[in-house]
Amino acid sequence: MIVEDFVAGLHKDKADPRDWVYSAVKAPIPLPKKFCWNLSSLPVKDQGNWGTCAAQAGSQAKELYTWHTRQKEMRYSARFLYTLCKEIDGLPRATEGTTLRALAKVMTDYGVCEERLMPYNIVNKDLYNPPQAAYEDAKLHYIKGYARCQTEQEFKQALIEQGPIVFGLQLTHEF
């Protein structure tokens, strides 16, 4: 992929005083000098030319967490996440991309279904309604909550204590 092919899809969240901050829910801990997750052999997801990076990151993080906690390889649907994010993110539906807050709310309130129930297909970008079976399956694969990390200490601690974290990074053409 070359820079000209890059499709940005992450939109900055508007400030919300109701957001939980990681340091408010978890006391700081001493960090180890080294830390390594035993990761699965799952391939990194490819969003193609569709601005679904937040949903891709969310589904991949859930897959890694499932592998780490249950030693079970699962594939979760980025399309399911993205479709529901677009319903709540407050952005025009035709605008590609979403926010991390919308992703976290969807993963908390609905969960994420298995990929087989709503496969990611870059050729068809229609945001069709998920089938009922996808909603039912998603209830089995949710996250309990989320908090915003604001410092390097919080990011490292969250990674150690909670597992995979999803974050946004703004890149420029000079990257």
C-alpha positions in Angstrom: 0.0 0.0 0.0 1.3 3.4 -0.9 0.5 6.7 0.8 -1.9 7.7 -2.0 -4.0 4.5 -1.3 -4.4 5.2 2.4 -8.0 5.7 3.5 -8.4 7.5 6.8 -11.5 6.5 8.7 -11.0 7.5 12.3 -12.7 10.6 13.5 -11.8 12.5 16.7 -14.3 12.1 19.5 -16.0 15.2 20.8 -15.1 15.8 24.5 -17.6 14.1 26.8 -17.3 14.6 30.6 -19.0 11.2 31.1 -16.0 9.4 29.7 -14.1 7.2 32.2 -10.4 7.9 32.5 -8.3 4.9 33.2 -6.5 6.4 36.1 -9.9 7.1 37.8 -10.9 3.5 37.7 -7.5 1.8 38.2 -4.8 2.8 40.7 -1.3 3.1 39.2 0.9 0.0 39.5 4.7 -0.5 39.1 5.4 -1.4 35.5 7.8 -4.2 34.6 10.8 -3.4 32.6 9.7 -5.8 29.9 6.3 -7.2 29.0 5.2 -9.5 26.1 1.9 -10.9 25.2 1.8 -14.4 23.8 -0.1 -13.6 20.6 -1.9 -15.9 18.2 -1.0 -16.4 14.6 -4.1 -14.6 13.4 -3.3 -12.4 10.4 -3.5 -8.6 10.7 -6.8 -7.3 9.2 -6.9 -5.3 6.0 -9.6 -2.7 5.7 -8.9 -2.2 2.0 -10.0 1.2 0.7 -12.9 1.5 3.1 -12.5 3.8 6.2 -13.3 1.1 8.7 -10.1 1.2 10.7 -11.7 1.6 14.1 -14.0 -1.4 13.5 -11.0 -3.5 12.2 -9.0 -2.6 15.3 -11.9 -3.4 17.6 -12.5 -6.8 16.0 -8.8 -7.6 16.0 -8.4 -6.6 19.6 -11.3 -8.9 20.6 -9.7 -11.7 18.6 -6.4 -11.3 20.4 -8.1 -11.1 23.8 -10.1 -14.3 23.1 -6.8 -16.0 22.1 -5.0 -14.8 25.2 -7.7 -15.7 27.7 -9.2 -18.9 26.1 -6.5 -20.0 23.6 -9.2 -20.1 21.0 -8.9 -18.5 17.5 -12.0 -16.6 16.7 -12.7 -14.2 13.8 -15.1 -11.3 14.7 -17.0 -9.1 12.3 -15.6 -5.6 11.6 -18.5 -5.1 9.3 -21.0 -5.7 12.2 -19.1 -3.2 14.4 -18.8 -0.6 11.6 -22.5 -0.8 10.7 -23.6 -0.2 14.3 -21.0 2.5 14.9 -22.4 4.4 11.9 -25.8 4.3 13.6 -24.6 6.1 16.7 -21.5 8.1 15.9 -23.3 11.3 14.9 -21.4 11.5 11.6 -23.3 11.7 8.3 -23.9 8.1 7.2 -22.2 8.8 3.8 -19.0 9.9 5.7 -16.6 7.0 5.9 -15.1 6.3 9.3 -16.3 6.5 12.9 -15.1 7.3 16.4 -13.4 5.2 19.1 -16.2 6.1 21.5 -18.8 4.7 19.1 -16.8 1.6 18.8 -16.4 1.1 22.5 -20.2 1.7 23.0 -21.1 -0.8 20.4 -18.7 -3.4 21.8 -20.1 -2.8 25.3 -23.8 -2.5 24.5 -24.1 -5.1 21.6 -20.8 -7.0 21.5 -19.4 -8.3 18.2 -20.6 -11.3 16.1 -18.5 -13.9 14.5 -17.2 -13.0 11.0 -19.1 -15.8 9.3 -22.4 -14.1 10.2 -21.6 -10.7 8.7 -18.4 -11.1 6.6 -16.3 -8.1 5.6 -16.5 -7.6 1.8 -14.7 -4.6 0.4 -16.5 -4.9 -2.9 -19.9 -4.3 -1.2 -19.8 -1.3 1.1 -23.5 -1.2 1.7 -24.4 -0.7 5.3 -27.1 -3.3 5.5 -28.9 -4.1 8.8 -27.2 -7.0 10.6 -29.3 -10.2 10.6 -30.9 -11.2 13.9 -28.5 -14.1 14.2 -25.6 -11.6 14.2 -27.2 -9.7 17.1 -27.8 -12.9 19.1 -24.2 -14.1 18.5 -22.8 -10.7 19.4 -24.3 -10.9 22.9 -21.8 -13.7 23.6 -18.8 -11.6 22.6 -19.0 -8.2 24.4 -16.7 -6.1 26.5 -17.5 -5.2 30.0 -16.5 -1.6 29.8 -14.0 0.9 28.5 -11.9 3.8 29.7 -9.8 6.5 28.0 -6.1 6.3 28.5 -4.4 9.7 28.6 -0.8 9.0 29.6 2.0 6.5 28.7 1.6 5.0 32.1 -2.1 4.4 31.6 -1.6 2.8 28.1 1.1 0.4 29.4 -0.9 -0.5 32.5 -4.0 -1.1 30.5 -2.1 -3.3 28.1 -0.7 -5.3 31.0 -3.9 -5.6 33.1 -6.7 -5.6 30.5 -5.1 -6.9 27.3 -5.2 -5.4 23.8 -6.1 -1.8 23.6 -7.5 0.2 20.7 -6.1 3.7 20.1 -6.0 6.2 17.3 -2.9 7.6 15.8 -3.0 10.5 13.4 -0.5 10.0 10.5 0.5 12.5 7.9 1.7 11.9 4.3 5.3 12.3 5.7 5.0 9.1 7.8 
